[in-house]
Amino acid sequence: MLAAYTLCKELGISEAKIRSALATFTLPKGRFEMVYDGDFKVMIDFAHTPNSIRTLLSTLKKDSSGRIIHVFGSAGLRDHKKRPDMGKASAEFADIIILTEEDFRTEDLDEINKAVVAGFKQHDFRAYTIVKDRQEAIKHAIELAGKNDVVVLTGKGHERSLARGKQEYDWDEFEAVRKVLPQVQA
């Protein structure tokens, strides 16, 4: 938003027009999106790089009085070198991590997770669980959430499919949360 503001000023757009536009701006679906705000919170974000995870979680940590419960995975057949750094970024700010699938494609999910866990070990971080099925991982995280905690799901955001093996399956991160919340609130 700051970059947009600065560019608009350079283009000579009036302060009133800029402020009006910024006041109506909404982030794209699946970006820093609060999907539940009760005794605890559930947030969805597309963050899937070490830097985006670090930025997101550090922001949440500053603004939260509860624990940060992070659910994420790393995509298969993509930049495998970033996996330990993703783990390290999460371990720097999360209190609990649920490591899960994120489009593992034809790559071995256990090997993907092993690379991410290597990043946890750089911080001697041990408060993690591996739950391979993403729906179950989300359920587990929400069941762990207590008053003022923030459950943050990263990596999928707005995406509408989950790649397992050579097949794409329908996936909706928002629906995955909705499936679990009634069970937790009962």
VENWO-V959313 format. One record per residue. N is the residue number from 1. RES is the residue in one small letter. SS is DSSP state (H for helix, E for strand, - for the rest). OMEGA is omega in degrees with one decimal (NA if undefined). D_FIRST is the distance of its C-alpha to the first C-alpha in Angstrom with 1 decimal. Layout:
# VENWO-V959313
n:N res:RES ss:SS omega:OMEGA d_first:D_FIRST
n:N res:RES ss:SS omega:OMEGA d_first:D_FIRST
This chain:
# VENWO-V959313
n:1 res:m ss:- omega:178.8 d_first:0.0
n:2 res:l ss:H omega:178.6 d_first:3.8
n:3 res:a ss:H omega:178.3 d_first:5.4
n:4 res:a ss:H omega:178.7 d_first:5.1
n:5 res:y ss:H omega:-178.3 d_first:6.1
n:6 res:t ss:H omega:178.7 d_first:8.6
n:7 res:l ss:H omega:179.6 d_first:9.9
n:8 res:c ss:H omega:177.7 d_first:10.5
n:9 res:k ss:H omega:179.2 d_first:12.3
n:10 res:e ss:H omega:179.1 d_first:14.3
n:11 res:l ss:- omega:177.5 d_first:15.3
n:12 res:g ss:- omega:178.3 d_first:16.6
n:13 res:i ss:- omega:-175.1 d_first:14.8
n:14 res:s ss:- omega:178.9 d_first:15.7
n:15 res:e ss:H omega:-178.6 d_first:13.8
n:16 res:a ss:H omega:178.9 d_first:15.1
n:17 res:k ss:H omega:179.9 d_first:13.9
n:18 res:i ss:H omega:-178.5 d_first:10.3
n:19 res:r ss:H omega:178.8 d_first:10.5
n:20 res:s ss:H omega:179.5 d_first:12.6
n:21 res:a ss:H omega:-179.8 d_first:10.3
n:22 res:l ss:H omega:-179.4 d_first:7.4
n:23 res:a ss:H omega:-178.3 d_first:10.5
n:24 res:t ss:- omega:-177.8 d_first:11.7
n:25 res:f ss:- omega:171.5 d_first:9.0
n:26 res:t ss:- omega:178.9 d_first:10.6
n:27 res:l ss:- omega:175.2 d_first:10.2
n:28 res:p ss:- omega:179.5 d_first:13.0
n:29 res:k ss:- omega:177.5 d_first:16.4
n:30 res:g ss:- omega:177.3 d_first:17.2
n:31 res:r ss:- omega:179.1 d_first:13.9
n:32 res:f ss:- omega:-173.2 d_first:13.9
n:33 res:e ss:E omega:177.4 d_first:16.3
n:34 res:m ss:E omega:-177.8 d_first:18.8
n:35 res:v ss:E omega:174.1 d_first:22.1
n:36 res:y ss:E omega:180.0 d_first:24.5
n:37 res:d ss:E omega:178.9 d_first:24.4
n:38 res:g ss:- omega:176.0 d_first:28.0
n:39 res:d ss:- omega:174.1 d_first:29.9
n:40 res:f ss:- omega:-179.4 d_first:27.7
n:41 res:k ss:E omega:172.3 d_first:24.4
n:42 res:v ss:E omega:-178.5 d_first:23.7
n:43 res:m ss:E omega:176.3 d_first:20.4
n:44 res:i ss:E omega:176.5 d_first:19.8
n:45 res:d ss:E omega:-177.5 d_first:17.4
n:46 res:f ss:- omega:-175.8 d_first:17.9
n:47 res:a ss:- omega:-178.9 d_first:17.8
n:48 res:h ss:- omega:174.1 d_first:20.8
n:49 res:t ss:- omega:178.8 d_first:20.7
n:50 res:p ss:H omega:-178.2 d_first:21.7
n:51 res:n ss:H omega:-178.6 d_first:18.4
n:52 res:s ss:H omega:176.6 d_first:16.3
n:53 res:i ss:H omega:179.9 d_first:19.1
n:54 res:r ss:H omega:-179.2 d_first:19.2
n:55 res:t ss:H omega:-179.4 d_first:15.6
n:56 res:l ss:H omega:-175.5 d_first:15.8
n:57 res:l ss:H omega:178.2 d_first:19.2
n:58 res:s ss:H omega:176.5 d_first:18.7
n:59 res:t ss:H omega:179.4 d_first:16.0
n:60 res:l ss:H omega:-178.4 d_first:18.4
n:61 res:k ss:H omega:179.8 d_first:21.3
n:62 res:k ss:H omega:-172.9 d_first:20.0
n:63 res:d ss:H omega:-174.4 d_first:19.5
n:64 res:s ss:- omega:175.3 d_first:22.7
n:65 res:s ss:- omega:179.3 d_first:26.2
n:66 res:g ss:- omega:-179.6 d_first:27.7
n:67 res:r ss:- omega:172.4 d_first:28.0
n:68 res:i ss:E omega:178.2 d_first:25.5
n:69 res:i ss:E omega:-172.5 d_first:27.3
n:70 res:h ss:E omega:175.8 d_first:25.8
n:71 res:v ss:E omega:179.2 d_first:27.0
n:72 res:f ss:E omega:175.0 d_first:26.4
n:73 res:g ss:- omega:177.9 d_first:28.3
n:74 res:s ss:- omega:-176.2 d_first:28.2
n:75 res:a ss:- omega:175.7 d_first:28.8
n:76 res:g ss:- omega:179.1 d_first:32.1
n:77 res:l ss:- omega:176.3 d_first:32.8
n:78 res:r ss:- omega:-175.4 d_first:29.5
n:79 res:d ss:- omega:-176.4 d_first:28.7
n:80 res:h ss:H omega:-178.8 d_first:31.2
n:81 res:k ss:H omega:-178.2 d_first:30.6
n:82 res:k ss:H omega:-173.5 d_first:27.3
n:83 res:r ss:H omega:177.8 d_first:29.1
n:84 res:p ss:H omega:178.9 d_first:30.4
n:85 res:d ss:H omega:174.8 d_first:27.0
n:86 res:m ss:H omega:178.2 d_first:25.4
n:87 res:g ss:H omega:179.3 d_first:28.3
n:88 res:k ss:H omega:-179.9 d_first:27.9
n:89 res:a ss:H omega:178.9 d_first:24.1
n:90 res:s ss:H omega:-178.1 d_first:25.0
n:91 res:a ss:H omega:179.0 d_first:28.1
n:92 res:e ss:H omega:-170.7 d_first:26.2
n:93 res:f ss:H omega:-179.1 d_first:24.4
n:94 res:a ss:- omega:174.6 d_first:26.1
n:95 res:d ss:- omega:178.1 d_first:29.3
n:96 res:i ss:E omega:178.0 d_first:30.7
n:97 res:i ss:E omega:171.1 d_first:30.0
n:98 res:i ss:E omega:-179.0 d_first:31.3
n:99 res:l ss:E omega:-173.8 d_first:31.5
n:100 res:t ss:- omega:179.7 d_first:31.9
n:101 res:e ss:- omega:169.6 d_first:31.8
n:102 res:e ss:- omega:177.3 d_first:29.0
n:103 res:d ss:- omega:-177.5 d_first:30.4
n:104 res:f ss:- omega:178.2 d_first:33.2
n:105 res:r ss:E omega:-178.0 d_first:34.9
n:106 res:t ss:- omega:179.3 d_first:38.2
n:107 res:e ss:- omega:-179.9 d_first:37.5
n:108 res:d ss:- omega:-177.5 d_first:39.2
n:109 res:l ss:H omega:178.7 d_first:36.9
n:110 res:d ss:H omega:178.5 d_first:38.9
n:111 res:e ss:H omega:176.3 d_first:38.3
n:112 res:i ss:H omega:-177.7 d_first:34.6
n:113 res:n ss:H omega:178.9 d_first:34.6
n:114 res:k ss:H omega:179.4 d_first:36.9
n:115 res:a ss:H omega:178.2 d_first:34.5
n:116 res:v ss:H omega:179.8 d_first:31.7
n:117 res:v ss:H omega:176.4 d_first:34.2
n:118 res:a ss:H omega:176.2 d_first:35.0
n:119 res:g ss:H omega:175.9 d_first:31.5
n:120 res:f ss:H omega:-175.5 d_first:32.4
n:121 res:k ss:H omega:177.0 d_first:35.6
n:122 res:q ss:- omega:177.7 d_first:33.8
n:123 res:h ss:- omega:-174.8 d_first:32.9
n:124 res:d ss:- omega:-177.8 d_first:36.1
n:125 res:f ss:- omega:-176.2 d_first:34.1
n:126 res:r ss:- omega:-176.5 d_first:36.6
n:127 res:a ss:- omega:179.5 d_first:35.0
n:128 res:y ss:E omega:176.1 d_first:34.3
n:129 res:t ss:E omega:173.8 d_first:36.0
n:130 res:i ss:E omega:175.8 d_first:36.1
n:131 res:v ss:- omega:-170.1 d_first:36.2
n:132 res:k ss:- omega:-179.2 d_first:36.4
n:133 res:d ss:- omega:-174.4 d_first:35.8
n:134 res:r ss:H omega:178.7 d_first:32.2
n:135 res:q ss:H omega:179.1 d_first:33.2
n:136 res:e ss:H omega:178.2 d_first:35.5
n:137 res:a ss:H omega:178.4 d_first:33.0
n:138 res:i ss:H omega:178.3 d_first:30.6
n:139 res:k ss:H omega:-179.8 d_first:33.7
n:140 res:h ss:H omega:-178.9 d_first:34.7
n:141 res:a ss:H omega:-178.9 d_first:31.4
n:142 res:i ss:H omega:176.8 d_first:31.3
n:143 res:e ss:H omega:178.3 d_first:34.9
n:144 res:l ss:H omega:-172.1 d_first:34.2
n:145 res:a ss:- omega:175.4 d_first:31.5
n:146 res:g ss:- omega:-177.8 d_first:32.6
n:147 res:k ss:- omega:177.3 d_first:31.4
n:148 res:n ss:- omega:176.7 d_first:27.9
n:149 res:d ss:- omega:175.1 d_first:27.4
n:150 res:v ss:E omega:172.4 d_first:24.4
n:151 res:v ss:E omega:-179.1 d_first:25.3
n:152 res:v ss:E omega:-179.1 d_first:22.5
n:153 res:l ss:E omega:-178.8 d_first:23.3
n:154 res:t ss:E omega:173.3 d_first:21.6
n:155 res:g ss:- omega:-176.6 d_first:22.3
n:156 res:k ss:- omega:178.2 d_first:22.9
n:157 res:g ss:- omega:-175.2 d_first:20.0
n:158 res:h ss:- omega:-172.9 d_first:20.4
n:159 res:e ss:- omega:-173.7 d_first:23.4
n:160 res:r ss:- omega:178.2 d_first:26.7
n:161 res:s ss:E omega:177.7 d_first:29.3
n:162 res:l ss:E omega:-176.6 d_first:30.6
n:163 res:a ss:E omega:176.5 d_first:32.7
n:164 res:r ss:E omega:-175.2 d_first:35.9
n:165 res:g ss:- omega:-179.2 d_first:38.5
n:166 res:k ss:- omega:-175.9 d_first:38.6
n:167 res:q ss:E omega:174.5 d_first:37.6
n:168 res:e ss:E omega:178.0 d_first:34.3
n:169 res:y ss:E omega:175.3 d_first:34.5
n:170 res:d ss:E omega:178.6 d_first:32.6
n:171 res:w ss:- omega:176.0 d_first:29.9
n:172 res:d ss:- omega:-177.9 d_first:27.4
n:173 res:e ss:H omega:-179.4 d_first:25.7
n:174 res:f ss:H omega:177.9 d_first:25.2
n:175 res:e ss:H omega:178.2 d_first:28.9
n:176 res:a ss:H omega:177.2 d_first:30.0
n:177 res:v ss:H omega:-179.4 d_first:28.6
n:178 res:r ss:H omega:179.2 d_first:30.2
n:179 res:k ss:H omega:-174.2 d_first:33.5
n:180 res:v ss:H omega:-172.5 d_first:33.6
n:181 res:l ss:H omega:179.1 d_first:32.4
n:182 res:p ss:H omega:179.2 d_first:35.5
n:183 res:q ss:H omega:-177.0 d_first:37.7
n:184 res:v ss:H omega:-175.3 d_first:36.1
n:185 res:q ss:H omega:-175.0 d_first:36.0
n:186 res:a ss:- omega:NA d_first:39.6
